[in-house]
């Protein structure tokens, strides 16, 4: 047994001192370095704007790691991650000072199988957004043009103040919002495609301010969030089948030019006029149909009179012809 252990020990020492094994180890190390560097480079390339703000610091960290006796793989990975951190930090802080803040444009649309007034009325019920919009804890309407939004992002809470700049019933809503962690400018329009089909078009400019918001902005999280919220809105309003409320006022340049009650009254009057137009059209159709029947009756009467006259004329002619023959 001791001889067997000794032979195994000698075999292990022989493997460690073998040139082939040493060469294999060096090749494995090179491959690991190449893979780690490639993966990190690919990630930093997606975040990098073209600058090399973290290059010197990353190189210093890598050199220090080698000097401290770390393995080449660990030194390279540590340096690469340091460079990545610097790239992200640079990307998130760009726009401060003399540069322009980073902005994301969000364009989304969705078709909803309901009339345009139902879809528009539901959209104006901002207090209901918490029932279908993820992360919205509550919305408070402080005036006809201002609302306060309370949002929850993971464990953090945000507050936004939104101001409506323009609002035309069944057509468009334009707003601006601002908070400690970002601001937006947006417009949503409503397009009737059929009696029971409406297209909603949402266009937004998003300016993130916070670290979390800027990080999410790099991966276009805002666009995906808006797309999902529109789907949730469609589900909510279509399953209800009708709007939970409405605000039919009109806003121009941030000022209310027609209040909700006035808008509702105008809608009722317009609906009454539409009903009168429909009744007038139905009456006209009935009159036209009656006139057509009279015309047909008149034509029939004239035809009967003509036939009767022809019969009388034929009888007289036959009598005269018979008298001539007999004379």
Steps between C-alpha positions, in 0.01 A plus 500: 500500500783742586666426169176584318470833685859581418456425135190724482688782672789465257252502211338823625838673534588386151180652361565832674851523355397377153552761224184382327288560809659842554429594139141382538458717809637806320263445207204462736595826673524682166160366395341611827655846464371532144149392597482731802633795304263435210194480720581816689596687181167405346315635803698823521458559128123510548530762773793695365441820310835488332710650778761320707444666833572189705788359296791633705342408831417150374858450382633614837272259685610213277870577544457529875325163508788331318751667731313368802537147369148444374442255219488655151132411463401673823711804418348540154143453624556750783643754257221446250230543763666818620494629142135401469414687818674810371318473167161475672583787732605712204182414311276576795668833577516622141278797444608679817682823461516624142357191324140426419315253722433159353147456370301197392223524240213255554249437221232235553151438362220254566157422352205470740165350404279776638363837375738794518300688766505198734878457463566872544270530804677211674841654432395820677434303820856523631397382846422160343853452360609337826259213422687388189830691472788323673684702762234771536385513861260789459410810300347814645335763281588830665331713232360469149853537359722347773543152646739341750625147431643269768716222357690210650814369331619192688555623858519867399209741465470789255266798473419674171313820431322502163352803324263472204586754233233411245192279507240466226224245562523183290812633324816571701661566841838674539680506834828567679614336824794548734638329808821459694606205282397616153263689274285426196323675216228306328194493277234234458256512206181307427408393147162341416558221247139375509192531719644249747873531435739771624876539461694661786837656409743587782814711445728599790836660570653365822787673684626277785684664793556230761761223494242224476302686234809568288610138525158384386506757223815339356302182437187679368293388796265796457382390157430146615317634804281730286416215262393275786297776667305560176413130489383513860289808418338318207424200719350720772268707280392216270412266785293780658333574167449863598690783664498529880462878465594794280639851488364683195661839556738668258847640575706736282850625587467363852174683573148357518291659224198273549412329826378146539133595553506720191658223300237251613223746411651555157523124451132459594397775260711352225351157568150651480587666168634172369178324603296770323711456188441126513126552544496750213680254278256224594205735431647600165545135412137430589381798294709389206360151528142637517563721197635203311183304582280794385695524178451132439125529572470800266678313227269203550191726482624664183565162347149388590347813346702453186389141475136599550526770233660257259220249561232762433673616184533144378131433563392814309726414211363148485140631499570747218678236297210257546245767393694574182512136410131448556409814298 
